[in-house]
Amino acid sequence: MRTLLRLAFDGSPFCGWQIQPNDRTVQGDLEDALGRLLNQPVSIVGAGRTDTGVHAKEMVVHFDWSPKLACGIKDLNHLIHRLNRFLDPAISVYDAVEVAADWHARFDATSRSYEYYMCDNGSPFHRKNAWMVEKMPDVELMNEAARMLLEEQDFASFCKKGSDNKTTLCFVTKAQWVKQGDLWVFHISADRFLRNMVRAIVGSLYEVGLGKWSVEEFKNRLLQKNRGAMGTSAPAQGLYLIKVTYKNL
């Protein structure tokens, strides 16, 4: 039986999403909890990977299991309830759906959306979940530069060196800073993202907002297809995966 799970997690205690030999990860905790609960080995496939310290409001995964071996699990709602009791409070599963045997959490996804939070008021409530900047940049300039992302397809300039991407082509459909309460939030959506891409984009837009680069210089650097030409990546704690979209769900 193939099952889809939707979950949220605070990435602070974890060394990213993907299982690593000697580090604690979200995938590792989830597989361990499912294996103990369902009384069988479980391997999960996520819609993507998040780096150390990055959060998710919606991560989608799938896994295969045999209900016959899972003693005491009445239905999928009961599975959610029991699973959340096994998991660290930093992870919360909130949806479970049976899907077709060939449905795939990663390859069937049509788009992903992220938000990046920036704060300049020194609020202690955002210290662990936003980039606390000393000076708020010019958001109008950052949005002017961000619109260029909608015209570009090759994002090699924002690809982390050493990544195993087969292609650096991505189709960005939204890239905009908006004010939400006492936070500035960068909304970005695309069919796919490269490793470290969103944080690299935010860090580079910040250079524009501070006046260190003009919008035209940002464009010229973007066209170089060279990660070294762009800005330093923004801190991980401000980044959230917020939505994964599928056409067949």
C-alpha positions, 0 to 999 in steps of 0.5 A: 500500500502506497501512502502519501503524508503531508508534514511540517517541521522545524528544521532547527534540530536537524542536519537537513532532510536527507538521511546522513550516516552520522547526523540526525535528519528529518527523513531519518527520524520519520523512517525510524518512527514509521518502522517502529510503529508499523513493525516493518522497514520503511523507506520514504521518498520526499518531494525534495530536500532541505538543508540544515536549519531550513523549515517546512510548512508542507513537505510531501512524502510517500512510502510503501507498507503492508497493513497486515504487518502493522498491528493495531493501526485501524485507518490512516487517521489513526496512523497520523495520531499514533505517528505524531506520538512517536515523533519529536514535537519538531515534526508534525504529520497532518495528512495521510492519503492512499495513492496509486502504486506508481504515484511519486512524491518527487517526480509527480510534483509540478511546482514548489513554493518557498517563503523567506522571512526577514526582520529588522526590528530585533524581535526576540520572537523571530530570532530563530525563524527569520533573518535578523538584519541590522538595516532593512534594504530597499524592497522596491529595488529588490522586487525590481531585480526579482522580476528578472528571475521570471525572465531567466531559465538557467539558474547556474548562478545560484547553484551550489558548487559540487551539486549533482544537478543534471540541469540548471534550468528552472521555470520561476513563476513567482518572485516577490517581497511582501510585508506581512506583519513585522516581517518582510517575506519573499515568495518564490515558486518554480517547477523545481529548485537547485540546491541552495538556490533560494538562499542564494537568490535572497542573499543576492537580492539583499546586495541590490537592496543595500545599494551595493549592486544596481539592478542592471548589475544584478542582471549582468551577474545573473547572466554570467552563470557563475555562482561566484558572481552572486551574493552570499547565501542568506541564513538557513533559519529564514527559509520555509518550504510552504507548498508542493503542488501536484496535477494528479491530486 
